[in-house]
Each structure stands twice: as C-alpha cells, then as structure tokens.
Amino acid sequence: MECASVNLPSSLSSSVLNLQGSASPAGAKPSSKSLHPQFLASPLPNPFLQLNQRPQSFLYQPNSVSLSSRLYRGLISAEARKQSWDFGRFFKTLYFFNGPPSPAKFIEFLIGKLSSPSPSTPVKMETSGIVLVAGATGGVGRRVVDILRKKGLPVRVLVRNEEKARKMLGPDIDLVVGDITKESTLVPEYFKGVRRVINAVSVIVGPKEGDTSERAKYSQGIKFFEPEIKGDSPEKVEYIGMKNLINAVKGSVGLRNGKLIFGFEDNNYKELAWGALDDVVMGGVSESTFQIDPNGGENGVRTGLFRGVVSTANNGGFSSIRTKNFSVPEDLSAYDGLELRVKGDGHRYKFIIRTSSDWDALGYTIAFDTAEGQWQSVRLPFSSLRPVFRARTVSDAPPFDPTNVVSFQLIFSKFEYDGQLNPTFVEGAFQLPISSIRAYIKDPVTPRFVHVSSAGVTRPDRPGLDLSKQPPAVRLNKELDFILTFKLKGEDLIRESGIPYAIVRPCALTEEPAGADLIFDQGDNITGKISRDEIARLCIAALDSPYALDKTFEVKSVIPFSEPFTVDPDNPPPEKDYDIYFKNLKDGITGKEILEQSPLPV
C-alpha cells in the first residue's frame, strides 16, 4: 500500500489505540491545504467493486461521470487545520481487501515510522528461461539438446521413454516423461519455467523390409520405396499431438500479441475486482473510486475509470485503486512487462505489482507519466520495477517473481520514492480512463516455438505436379496415412495459435556433418538433402532471430543428393550466421497459395 504518513485523527488515537501520530515522511512539512469541509459529507459513489457482482451491477452511470457538485466549488481549497476522518471507511477498506492484518502487524503498521532511505537499485531479471526440446531422442532432437547444453543454456526434454532418453542424453538431463498424443500426460508442472520450445517430434517412418534396431537405413538416408508408418498414426502425432503440445506450452511461452489481464477486447471484458485504497488508511481524507464508463473509451467503447479527489489534509496525499488478491496468481513469466492503455491527464502515476497476498507487503513499483488529453500505451518493463515498502526502496528485497503475481495497485500520489515528491502532483480532482492492462513481449520479438516440419507438405494433389520427380512421401502420401497432409494441418495449428513461431521444412535428412552452403526457399518447391546437424543448429539460431519470426521456409544443402559431403576435422567450416538466410524470408508464404480451393483429402 502507499503510505504517505502515519498521523491518525485524535478520535482514533484517544478512543481506540491511544497513540500519537508521526510526522510525514522524509521531513516533508504538512501542506497548508486541505479539502473543503463539504468533501467529507459527499463520498464518491461505489468506491468498491465486489467480487460477487456481475459487470452490469457496477457499470458506470451517465449521470455520475463527474464528481459530485459538492466537490466542485471552484478550486478545491485546503486548510491548515485537521479534517474529520472517516473511521468507517477505513475499516471498510481493510475488509474489502480480504480482511485486516493480524493485530500485531496492524499495530506495527499504524505506529511504524518510515525507514531511512535506501539506494534505489532496479531489479535485474533473468529472462532466458528453459528451452524445452520435444522429440529429444530423435535424430534432430538429440543434436539440439547437445548443442544447447554446450552453449550453457537451460534445457528440458520431453520424452516418452525415460530409460532410452537417459542412456542417450545422460543421467543428469532435466527430463519429463509425456506423450504428446495423450493430453493427460502433459502435466502443467512439466512446463513451468519453459520459455521456448523446439519441437522435433515426428511420426516414425521405416522400410517394410525392415531396418536395424538403431534405424541405420533410415538414418543414413538409404532410399526405400515401400515405406510404412511405424507406431502412432500421422493424425495422432502430427495433428492431435501438435494441438496438445501447443495447449500445454502456450501459457508458458507467451503470445505474440500479449495476454489481456484487464479490459475490453473483441466484445469481451476481462474484469478485475478493484477497490479504493486511499490515504484514509493513514488518517487522510482523499477519496477515489473505480467505475466502468460505457462510452468513455476510444471510439466510444467501454473503459475503466479511476477518478477521485486527493488532499494533503491530515498529512495525507494519495488516492489509489487496488485489486483484491487474485484467486489464482497470474503467471506472467512469459512476458517482459505490462502495457496500460490510458487517456492521460498530464499527471504522473505509480503502478504496483505484488507477489505476496499479505495486506501490508512489499510491492514492485514503477512510475509513469501521461500526456494530457491523449490516449496512449504505457509500457512498464518488469526489468525496471523497484522493490518498495511504504514509499521506501528496499535494497535487499528478493527479485520480482513474475510467476506469482497476486494483485495490482494504481496510485496518484504526492510522494515518489525515498522522500522525493511527485513533480506533477496537484490537489483536487483527477481522473484516468484505463481501457486495458496487458502483458507484453518486448521488441524485437523472436520465435518462441520452432517446429521441424518437412518439405513437400503442400504438394500432394497439387495441380500440375510431376509426382515422378517428387520424394516418396509426396508420391505415397495416401499410403502413408496422409503423413504430409497432417503435417500441414499441424503447421496451421502453430500459425493460428498466436505463439511467436518459426516453421522449418527440411528436405531429406542425412547423417552428414553440418557446414555445406545452404539454399533457403519458400513456397514448398525444392527437393534435395540437408544434414540433421545443420537443422539442429538452424533451429537454435531461429530462437534468437527476429528475422525468423512467423516465417515458414524450406531448406537444403547445395550438395546434390548423389554426392557425399564431408568435413576435414583439422579445417572445419566456420560457424554460419543464419541471419543472412533469415533476412530474405517473407511473411505469409507457405505454399498453400497455389493449392486448389477444395480441401485436401483426409
């Protein structure tokens, strides 16, 4: 909570606690102004929004947009004398926010003096997070894991066979056991801390005449003309499995357009239970409310409205609204901050995020300025949050934990931090329309989900295509249970998910080393071969490249399929800058553009 001072009215100090009030913080002198006496007799309507109310029950009413006329009699003048204090509103405030604190903490809160100023050090956040590799025991997946570990990046693998995975990847691998074809096995706890995903899961294809237990024929790229599906069907792996995996990781890796936490979007309303938390808790007389204005937003749509009258009487000086503690904490770890859409009034406000459900807990705070009369988007980066307790920076506070956000608070206050004053503060009426609060991913956005698909997914039944020149999977799509059809359907799920993605379509995969020059293409037309090791490196590079964002592309080596590619161990090729290739990719090209309008056969 924002604590401007601890200076209780004499009525409370004599009849309840028999305590003396303390001076205002940082030696600030009481203002010579206070609210007009009539302010006390005309509280703002509906300062609290109860959780059990439907939105219609607290909708803003047209005739209550403005503050009561009794609050407007020219400029609201203040007087040096103390003003009457609303003891009932004080306790109503406490009980609205899940009840008052324990008696011991309550007494400490009322009489505790502000601590000495502490150095203001913004919290530094670790944002890299865990990379989840699905299909980690496959030819591409195990290489992805090996490269990530060599880079020192945190990696977690999702596998079906734990014994096989530990034997292949090592006993110390961070491992979770699940099957993407079975939604119930994808336990939410598996994905906590996961920020990025490389999906190398693929349906298993093998020759009918048999292969070795290590799939040597398939791995070496030996041509076989009677392939068959081994194990689960393409529909279960490439489509249903993709749907299950996307749903499992979506909350952890985040959405390209952010996460709406409060406000109006596409005729939907995401509500929060806001209540007034003013300096009445410190003995002041400021008063505020939060309402829904049905026509006050941009283009005449609904918006929230934080408004009130702030006074420095009784050493007060702040008005705020705070949410009740969320019934389920918000996990915002996939995002980099909050974005508020507000109509500014020229004042500076503070926003507080709490990760503790305690009444009087440390909050992570950031101030922001507004432009008068303008709708604006204000970004509040988590990396700039300041740990604050009663307007004082706490230098040894724990880092902000975005996985456990329990409440928000928005404040218009005389006070900044550590004894500093808000340079825009003016006593009297204020209002700040707030149309939305959204968690955002900072620019430049890079892929959060890199998927290894296959070249050829749009080619079955493509008009005018010479199938004799196509790979076996294209010619035998139907015989292979529509393998490419379902790979394409799985791709579409990613493109429609809202997750920042990159879809890599390799041509025929080989066991050759990485290092050959590459050809990138779009539109799904090329054939050829490419090293699994090259694809693994390319996928990892895509995670950090804004040029790969939301792109679908095919890739092959310049080496013909008939020629082997080798590397001199004493003179290996240099590491590639994959951005050179990514920069030439274009949005919206998938190869589906030239398909007939009729749906693909299933």
PEHUVEN-V184125 format. One record per residue. N is the residue number from 1. RES is the residue in one small letter. SS is DSSP state (H for helix, E for strand, - for the rest). OMEGA is omega as a letter, one per 20 degrees, with the letter a starting at -180 (* if undefined). Layout:
N&RES&SS&OMEGA + N&RES&SS&OMEGA
This chain:
1&m&-&r + 2&e&-&a + 3&c&-&a + 4&a&-&a + 5&s&-&r + 6&v&-&a + 7&n&-&a + 8&l&-&r + 9&p&-&a + 10&s&H&a + 11&s&H&r + 12&l&H&a + 13&s&H&a + 14&s&H&a + 15&s&H&a + 16&v&-&a + 17&l&-&a + 18&n&-&a + 19&l&-&r + 20&q&-&r + 21&g&-&r + 22&s&-&r + 23&a&-&r + 24&s&-&a + 25&p&H&r + 26&a&H&r + 27&g&H&a + 28&a&-&a + 29&k&-&r + 30&p&-&r + 31&s&-&r + 32&s&-&a + 33&k&-&r + 34&s&-&a + 35&l&-&r + 36&h&-&a + 37&p&H&a + 38&q&H&r + 39&f&H&a + 40&l&H&a + 41&a&H&a + 42&s&-&a + 43&p&-&r + 44&l&-&a + 45&p&-&r + 46&n&-&a + 47&p&-&a + 48&f&E&r + 49&l&-&a + 50&q&-&a + 51&l&-&a + 52&n&-&r + 53&q&-&r + 54&r&-&a + 55&p&H&a + 56&q&H&a + 57&s&H&r + 58&f&H&r + 59&l&E&r + 60&y&-&r + 61&q&-&a + 62&p&H&a + 63&n&H&r + 64&s&H&r + 65&v&-&a + 66&s&-&r + 67&l&-&r + 68&s&-&a + 69&s&H&r + 70&r&H&r + 71&l&H&r + 72&y&-&r + 73&r&-&a + 74&g&-&r + 75&l&-&r + 76&i&-&a + 77&s&-&r + 78&a&-&a + 79&e&-&a + 80&a&-&a + 81&r&-&r + 82&k&-&r + 83&q&-&r + 84&s&-&a + 85&w&-&a + 86&d&-&a + 87&f&H&a + 88&g&H&r + 89&r&H&r + 90&f&H&a + 91&f&H&r + 92&k&H&r + 93&t&H&a + 94&l&H&a + 95&y&H&r + 96&f&H&a + 97&f&-&r + 98&n&-&r + 99&g&-&a + 100&p&-&r + 101&p&-&r + 102&s&-&a + 103&p&H&a + 104&a&H&a + 105&k&H&a + 106&f&H&r + 107&i&H&r + 108&e&H&r + 109&f&H&a + 110&l&H&a + 111&i&H&a + 112&g&-&r + 113&k&-&a + 114&l&-&r + 115&s&-&r + 116&s&-&a + 117&p&-&r + 118&s&-&r + 119&p&-&a + 120&s&-&a + 121&t&-&r + 122&p&-&r + 123&v&-&r + 124&k&-&a + 125&m&-&r + 126&e&-&a + 127&t&-&a + 128&s&-&r + 129&g&-&a + 130&i&E&r + 131&v&E&r + 132&l&E&r + 133&v&E&r + 134&a&E&a + 135&g&-&a + 136&a&-&r + 137&t&-&r + 138&g&-&a + 139&g&-&r + 140&v&-&a + 141&g&H&a + 142&r&H&r + 143&r&H&r + 144&v&H&a + 145&v&H&a + 146&d&H&a + 147&i&H&r + 148&l&H&a + 149&r&H&r + 150&k&H&r + 151&k&-&a + 152&g&-&a + 153&l&-&r + 154&p&-&a + 155&v&E&r + 156&r&E&a + 157&v&E&r + 158&l&E&a + 159&v&E&r + 160&r&-&a + 161&n&-&a + 162&e&H&a + 163&e&H&r + 164&k&H&a + 165&a&H&a + 166&r&H&r + 167&k&H&a + 168&m&H&a + 169&l&H&r + 170&g&-&a + 171&p&-&a + 172&d&-&a + 173&i&-&r + 174&d&-&a + 175&l&E&r + 176&v&E&a + 177&v&E&r + 178&g&-&a + 179&d&-&a + 180&i&-&r + 181&t&-&a + 182&k&-&a + 183&e&H&a + 184&s&H&a + 185&t&H&a + 186&l&-&a + 187&v&-&a + 188&p&H&a + 189&e&H&a + 190&y&H&a + 191&f&H&r + 192&k&-&a + 193&g&-&r + 194&v&E&r + 195&r&E&a + 196&r&E&a + 197&v&E&r + 198&i&E&a + 199&n&E&r + 200&a&-&r + 201&v&-&r + 202&s&-&r + 203&v&-&a + 204&i&E&r + 205&v&E&r + 206&g&E&r + 207&p&E&r + 208&k&-&a + 209&e&-&r + 210&g&-&a + 211&d&-&r + 212&t&-&a + 213&s&-&r + 214&e&-&r + 215&r&-&a + 216&a&H&a + 217&k&H&a + 218&y&H&a + 219&s&H&a + 220&q&-&r + 221&g&-&r + 222&i&-&a + 223&k&-&r + 224&f&-&a + 225&f&-&r + 226&e&-&a + 227&p&E&r + 228&e&E&r + 229&i&E&r + 230&k&E&r + 231&g&-&a + 232&d&-&a + 233&s&-&r + 234&p&H&r + 235&e&H&a + 236&k&H&a + 237&v&H&a + 238&e&H&a + 239&y&H&r + 240&i&H&r + 241&g&H&r + 242&m&H&r + 243&k&H&a + 244&n&H&a + 245&l&H&r + 246&i&H&a + 247&n&H&a + 248&a&H&a + 249&v&H&a + 250&k&H&a + 251&g&H&a + 252&s&H&a + 253&v&H&r + 254&g&-&a + 255&l&-&a + 256&r&-&a + 257&n&-&r + 258&g&-&a + 259&k&E&r + 260&l&E&a + 261&i&E&r + 262&f&E&r + 263&g&E&a + 264&f&E&a + 265&e&E&r + 266&d&-&r + 267&n&-&r + 268&n&E&r + 269&y&E&r + 270&k&E&a + 271&e&-&r + 272&l&-&r + 273&a&-&r + 274&w&E&r + 275&g&E&r + 276&a&E&r + 277&l&-&a + 278&d&-&a + 279&d&H&r + 280&v&H&r + 281&v&H&r + 282&m&H&a + 283&g&-&a + 284&g&-&a + 285&v&-&r + 286&s&-&a + 287&e&E&r + 288&s&E&r + 289&t&E&r + 290&f&E&a + 291&q&E&r + 292&i&E&r + 293&d&E&a + 294&p&-&a + 295&n&-&a + 296&g&-&a + 297&g&-&r + 298&e&H&a + 299&n&H&r + 300&g&H&r + 301&v&-&a + 302&r&-&r + 303&t&E&r + 304&g&E&a + 305&l&E&r + 306&f&E&a + 307&r&E&r + 308&g&E&r + 309&v&E&a + 310&v&E&a + 311&s&-&r + 312&t&-&r + 313&a&H&a + 314&n&H&a + 315&n&H&r + 316&g&-&r + 317&g&-&r + 318&f&E&r + 319&s&E&a + 320&s&E&r + 321&i&E&a + 322&r&E&r + 323&t&E&r + 324&k&-&r + 325&n&-&a + 326&f&-&r + 327&s&-&r + 328&v&-&a + 329&p&-&r + 330&e&E&r + 331&d&-&a + 332&l&-&a + 333&s&-&r + 334&a&-&a + 335&y&-&a + 336&d&-&r + 337&g&E&r + 338&l&E&r + 339&e&E&r + 340&l&E&r + 341&r&E&a + 342&v&E&r + 343&k&E&a + 344&g&-&r + 345&d&-&r + 346&g&-&a + 347&h&-&r + 348&r&E&a + 349&y&E&r + 350&k&E&r + 351&f&E&a + 352&i&E&r + 353&i&E&r + 354&r&E&r + 355&t&-&r + 356&s&-&r + 357&s&-&r + 358&d&-&a + 359&w&-&a + 360&d&-&a + 361&a&-&r + 362&l&-&r + 363&g&E&r + 364&y&E&b + 365&t&E&r + 366&i&E&r + 367&a&E&r + 368&f&E&r + 369&d&E&r + 370&t&-&r + 371&a&-&a + 372&e&-&r + 373&g&-&a + 374&q&-&r + 375&w&E&a + 376&q&E&r + 377&s&E&a + 378&v&E&r + 379&r&E&a + 380&l&E&a + 381&p&E&r + 382&f&H&a + 383&s&H&a + 384&s&H&r + 385&l&-&a + 386&r&E&r + 387&p&E&a + 388&v&E&r + 389&f&E&a + 390&r&-&r + 391&a&-&r + 392&r&E&r + 393&t&E&r + 394&v&-&a + 395&s&-&a + 396&d&-&a + 397&a&-&r + 398&p&-&r + 399&p&-&r + 400&f&-&a + 401&d&-&a + 402&p&-&r + 403&t&-&a + 404&n&-&r + 405&v&E&a + 406&v&-&r + 407&s&E&r + 408&f&E&r + 409&q&E&r + 410&l&E&a + 411&i&E&r + 412&f&E&a + 413&s&E&r + 414&k&-&a + 415&f&E&r + 416&e&-&r + 417&y&-&r + 418&d&-&r + 419&g&-&r + 420&q&-&a + 421&l&E&r + 422&n&-&a + 423&p&-&a + 424&t&-&a + 425&f&-&r + 426&v&-&r + 427&e&-&r + 428&g&E&a + 429&a&E&r + 430&f&E&r + 431&q&E&a + 432&l&E&r + 433&p&E&a + 434&i&E&a + 435&s&E&a + 436&s&E&r + 437&i&E&a + 438&r&E&r + 439&a&E&a + 440&y&E&r + 441&i&-&a + 442&k&-&r + 443&d&-&i + 444&p&-&r + 445&v&-&r + 446&t&-&a + 447&p&-&r + 448&r&-&a + 449&f&E&r + 450&v&E&a + 451&h&E&r + 452&v&E&r + 453&s&-&a + 454&s&-&r + 455&a&-&r + 456&g&-&a + 457&v&-&r + 458&t&-&a + 459&r&-&r + 460&p&-&r + 461&d&-&r + 462&r&-&a + 463&p&-&r + 464&g&-&a + 465&l&-&r + 466&d&-&a + 467&l&H&a + 468&s&H&a + 469&k&H&a + 470&q&-&r + 471&p&-&a + 472&p&H&a + 473&a&H&r + 474&v&H&a + 475&r&H&a + 476&l&-&a + 477&n&-&a + 478&k&-&a + 479&e&-&r + 480&l&-&r + 481&d&-&r + 482&f&-&a + 483&i&H&a + 484&l&H&r + 485&t&H&a + 486&f&H&r + 487&k&H&r + 488&l&H&r + 489&k&H&r + 490&g&H&r + 491&e&H&a + 492&d&H&r + 493&l&H&r + 494&i&H&a + 495&r&H&a + 496&e&H&a + 497&s&H&a + 498&g&-&r + 499&i&-&r + 500&p&-&a + 501&y&E&r + 502&a&E&r + 503&i&E&a + 504&v&E&r + 505&r&E&r + 506&p&E&r + 507&c&-&a + 508&a&E&a + 509&l&E&r + 510&t&E&r + 511&e&-&r + 512&e&-&r + 513&p&-&r + 514&a&-&r + 515&g&-&r + 516&a&-&r + 517&d&-&a + 518&l&E&r + 519&i&E&r + 520&f&E&r + 521&d&E&r + 522&q&-&a + 523&g&-&r + 524&d&-&a + 525&n&-&a + 526&i&-&r + 527&t&-&a + 528&g&-&a + 529&k&E&r + 530&i&E&a + 531&s&E&r + 532&r&H&r + 533&d&H&r + 534&e&H&r + 535&i&H&r + 536&a&H&r + 537&r&H&a + 538&l&H&r + 539&c&H&a + 540&i&H&r + 541&a&H&a + 542&a&H&r + 543&l&-&a + 544&d&-&a + 545&s&-&r + 546&p&H&r + 547&y&H&r + 548&a&H&a + 549&l&-&r + 550&d&-&r + 551&k&E&r + 552&t&E&a + 553&f&E&r + 554&e&E&a + 555&v&E&r + 556&k&E&r + 557&s&E&r + 558&v&-&a + 559&i&-&r + 560&p&-&a + 561&f&-&a + 562&s&-&a + 563&e&-&r + 564&p&-&r + 565&f&-&r + 566&t&-&a + 567&v&-&r + 568&d&-&a + 569&p&H&a + 570&d&H&a + 571&n&H&a + 572&p&-&r + 573&p&-&r + 574&p&-&r + 575&e&-&a + 576&k&-&r + 577&d&-&a + 578&y&-&r + 579&d&H&r + 580&i&H&r + 581&y&H&a + 582&f&H&a + 583&k&-&a + 584&n&-&a + 585&l&-&a + 586&k&-&r + 587&d&-&r + 588&g&-&a + 589&i&-&a + 590&t&-&a + 591&g&-&r + 592&k&H&a + 593&e&H&a + 594&i&H&r + 595&l&-&r + 596&e&-&a + 597&q&-&r + 598&s&-&a + 599&p&-&r + 600&l&-&a + 601&p&-&r + 602&v&-&*
